[in-house]
């Protein structure tokens, strides 16, 4: 079916009473989707014309067509929400392309990877890198960072929370300042207002609507966001994360908007690369080699055409700062990582789960220890997620055993 026929098919989904909204939605969808804008919805119509019609009319006709935010900003928020989802890879690819179609740049895309790494974890950013690579290659674009006057700074922690954290885990505060602020947010090109709106969208989409969400809303306001910007961001959450997430976010955001005191704008001079020192990186590379058999150079190389600083930061922070600490034995750390990744249950967590199963096996963990670790997560994550995790673990354990048998035979 040629494109003109697909467009005609989608136009014909409209009923007389909703035709205006339908055509408005199609126009926005066409801006975002580009040449093949109608393909996914056309395929959806084969399953349900009603669902295809709703997909055109609510996200695009009702929400993304609203005047409150420009389309680039809306696509930044959409992409941020889908990154937080962790299991919407085809939609993420469509809307990353849509961000570029709406006037966004490769810098915008990479900035969202950095923010997601800091706020919702490195697996999300790692999983998105091949998607970004394919999109930029298909478009013949590269990531050539441009200069920016200032970058967003992480919001301050309230004094009472700061005092408790300083007593309980001073290392956390040190890493929060060095890694999250100086090595992640300081590398972001997005104007601070947009970076904080995107951060709030990620946290709201993940259901992490708490003090950090409030702080990013306040920081967005302090760096130029309006009441309307916040409202539009929350309305858009209803499309890509559902009404429960949007309603929870609305309640928290309303409290921030009603507060009598607002924080002062807090930005920082941007840096070109992350600030990790060579000692941290080398320590991380050694720990990575001892646990998973991988090298730090390999990790950095896997990011080099998209975000080389992010690849280096993974080695320096995850392995140099955290996994090299002595309070837990290395096997225990790997079993803890397995537990955390299994509980996430997202597609973005599946490959890292396999990596950490391999690492646990390399460090002497038995099949029984890995399986028991996953059993321990059942009450907290449910049977469907652990079913998938058990199958991933089984595949990795089988490959490990086969390799050991081959090595013994030789």
N, C-alpha and C positions, 0 to 999 in steps of 0.2 A: 504494500500500500504506500503510495507516494505521499509526500508531506502535505500537499494541498488537500488530499482526501482525509488524512488524519485530522487536520484542522476543521474541515467541514463536519466530520463525525463528532468532534468535541463541541462545536457550535450547536449541533442538533440535539445535544443532551439537554439543553436548556428548555424549560417549560415557559409559556408566555409570561407568567407572573414573576419569574426570577431571571428573565432574559438579560436585563440591564446589568445586574450583579454578575451574572455568568460571563457576559462579554468583558466586563471590567476585570474579572479574575483571569480570563484567558489572556488578556493583554499583558497583565503583570507576569503571568506564567511564561509568556513568550519572551519578555525581557530577560527573565532569569534563565530560562532553559535554552535560549539560543535556537540554533537551526533545528535541533531535534526535540524541541520543547514538549511536543505532544506525545512522544512515544510511550513513556511510562504510564500516563493517564489513559492512553488508548488501550494498552494492555490490561490495565485495571478494569476498564469498561467491559472487557470480555468476561470478567468475573462478576461484576456488578455495576450496571450503569448508574444506579443510585449513589454508590460509593465514589465513583468517578466524578459525578456531578458535585457531591459534597466536597471532594478534594479540590475542585476548581473554585467553588463558591465561598467556602469558609476561609481556608488559608489565604487565598489570593484575592477573592472578591470582597471579603469582609475585613481582613486584617492587613495583609501586606500592601493593599492599595490605600490604606489610610494615610492621611497627610502628616501625621505626627513625626515620622522619621523618614529620611531619604532611603532609597532602596539599598545602597551600599551598607548603611548602618543596619538595616533589617537583615541583610544577608550575613553580616558579621554575627548578629545575635542568633540567627538560625543555625549557622555553623557551630557557634559555641555550644548551643543546646544539643546538637547532634553529636558533637564530640563527647559531651557529658553522658549521652545515652549509652555509648559504648558498643551498641549492637545494631546500628543503623548505617552500615557502611555504604550501601547503594544510595541512600538518601544523602549521606554526607558527601559522596562524590558529586552527586547532582548539584548540591547547594554550594560546594566549593567552586565548581564551575560557574554556578550562578553568581557567586560573589565577584568573580573576575568579570563576568558579563555585565554586572551592575556597577562597574567602575572601580572595583577593588583591585589590589595589586598582589603579586606573590609575597611581598612583605607582610600584607595583612594576613595571609594564610599562615605564614611561618610564625607570626606573632601569636596567633591563636594556638599553635602547637606549644610554644613556650608557656603561655598562660595555663593551658590544660595540664602540662607537666607539673607545674607548681601547685595547682589547686585541686586536681583530681587524680594525679599520679602519672608516672612515666609510661606505663603500658598504653594509655590512651594516645599519647604522642607517638610512641613507637609504632603502634598499629596504623596510624594515619599517614606515616611517611611514605609508604608505597603508593597510597592513593594520591597523595600530593604529587609525587614523582610522575605518575602516569598522566595526571591532568596537565602538569606543566609541559611534559614532553609532547603530548597531543596538540597542545596549543603553541608549541615552539617558544615557550617563555622560560626564563630563568629567574632565579631569585638574586637580584642585584640590590643589596640593601642601600637605601637612600638615607641621607642625613636627617635627623630630627632634632629640634631644639631641646626637647625635654621628654622624659619617659615617666610613666606612672610610678609612684612609690607605693609600697604596700601600706595598707591602713595601719594606724597605731592600734595596739592592744590596750583595752581599758586598764587603768592602774591596778584595780583589784585582781584581775586575771593575771596581769603581768607579775604581780608580787607572788602569787601562788606558783606560776610557772617557773619563776626564778628560783624558788625553793625546791620545787619538785624535779625540774628538768632544765637546768640552765643551758645545756647543749642545744635543746630545742630552740631557745631564743636566739642563740648564736647562729644556728643554721637558718632560722627564719630570716634573720637580717642578711646573712651572707648569701645564701642560696636563693631564697624566694625574692628578696629585694634586689641585691646587687648582681646576681647571676641570671635571674630570670626576668623580672620586671624591668630591670635596667637595660636589658637587651631588646625591649619591645619598642617598635616604631609607632604603633598606634597612638593617636592623641590620647592623653590620659582619660578624658571623659569616656571615650569609646572603650578603652581597655577596662575600665571599672564597670561599665555597663555589661560588657561581654563576660567579665568575671562573675558578676551577679547572676547573669543568665545561666552560666555553667553550674554555679552552686544551687540555684533554684531548681534547675532541671534534675540534678542529682538528689534532690530532696534535702540538701544540706542548707536549709533555710534557718540560719542561726546567727550568731554574733559575727561571723565572717561575712555572711551575706549583708547584714546590716551595715557593716563597715565599708563594703564596696559601694553600697548605695550612697552612703554619706560621702565617700570619696568622689563618686561620680558627680554629686551635687556640688561639692567643693571645687571641682575642676570644670564646671560650666554646664553640667546637665541640668535640665529643667524638670519641674514636676511632671510635665507632659512626657518627657523622655522616659522617666521611670514607669509611668503608667503604660506607655506603649510597649516597653520591654516586658512587663508582666503580662499584658494582653497577648503578646506573641508567644510567651511561654505556654499559653493554653493550647496553641496549635501544635507545637513540637514536643511538649512534655505533658500535656493534659491539664484538665481543669484542677485536679487536686493540687498539683505543684503550683499552678498559677494562683490559686486561692490562698495557699499557705504563704506564697511570696507576697501577695497583695497585703496580707495582714501585717507582715513584718515591715514591708516598705512603707505602709501607711504610718506606722509608729515613728519611723525615721523622718518622714516628711513632716510629721506633727511636732517633732522635737523643737524646743525653743532655741537650742544652741546647735550650730553647724560647725564642723571642723574647718580649719583653714586649708586652702589648696596646698597639696603636698606633692611636689614633683621632684625629679632629680635629673642630673646631667646624664645623657645616654652614653653608653659605651658600645663599642663595636663588637666585642666578643665577651664571653663569660670570663670571670676573673679567677677561675680555679688555678691554684699554683701547681707547679710540676710535682712537688712532693705528694700532694693529695692524689693527683692523677696516677703517679707511679704506684703508690700504695693500692689504689683501686684496681689498677691493671694486674698487679700481683695477686690480689684477693680473687679477682674474677678468674684468673688462670687457675688458681688453686681449687676453686669451687666448681666452676662449670667447664673448665678446659678452654674457654674462649679467651681472646686477647682484647685488651683495651683498644688496640689499633683497629681491630675488626669492627668494633662497635662504632668508633669514630668514622671509619670509612663508610659504614652503612648510612651515615647521615651527611656525608661530605658535600653532596650536590644540593641538599635542601637546607640543612641547619647544622653545620659542623660543630658549632659551639654547644648545641644540645647533646650531641653524641658524646662529646668530651665531658660534659657535665654529668651525664649518667654514670660514667666510670668514676669520676672524681667524688661525686656525692654519694651515690648508692653504695659503691664498693669501697671507696677511699675513706669516706666519713662514717658510714654506718656499718656495713658488713664486715669491716676490718676490726670493729670493736671487740673487746675480750669478755664482756659480761655474759654473753651467750656463746656457747660453742658453735662452730660453723654449721654443723648438722642441724642444731636446734634453730638457727636462723633460717635455714632453707625450709625446714618443716613449717616454721611460722609464715614464710612467704607463700608456701603452698596453701596454707589455710586461708590467708587473706585473699589470694587470687581466686580460689574456689568459691569463696563467699561472694566475690564480686559477680561472678557468673556472666560476664559480658563476653562478646566475641573478642574484644580488644584484650581481654585477660587470658585467652586460651593459649596463645603461643608462649607468653611468659610463664604460664603454669607448667607447660612442658619443659621449658628451660630450667625451672627450679626443681622439678622432679628429677631431671638429669643431674643437676648439681647435688641434690640430696643423695642420690645413688652413688655419685662419685665420692662423696664424703663418708660413705659407709652405711647410709640408711638402708634398712631392709624393706622388702615389699610390705611386710606387716606394719612397720612404723608409718609408712606413707599412707596405707589404707586406713589405719586407725586415726591418723591426722584428719583424713577426709571424713571419716565417720563422726568425728568430734564436731564437725561443722553442720551436720544434718539438722540439729535442733534450731540452728540460727539462720540457715539459708534455705532449708527445705530439700525435699528429695529430688526434684527435677535438676537443680543446679549441681548437686553432688553426683547424680547419675552421669552427667556429662563429664564432670571432673574425674570420676573413676575410670571412664573410658579413655580419657587422655592419659591418665596415669598408667593404665594397663598397657597402652601402646608404647609409652616411653620405657616402662619396666621390661617389656618383651624385647625391645630393641637393645636395651642394655644387656640383658641376659644373653641374647644372640651374639653380641659383640664379645662378651666375656668368654663364651663357649668357643668362638672362633680363635680368640687370642690364646686360649689354653691349648687348643688343638695344634696351633702352629708352634 
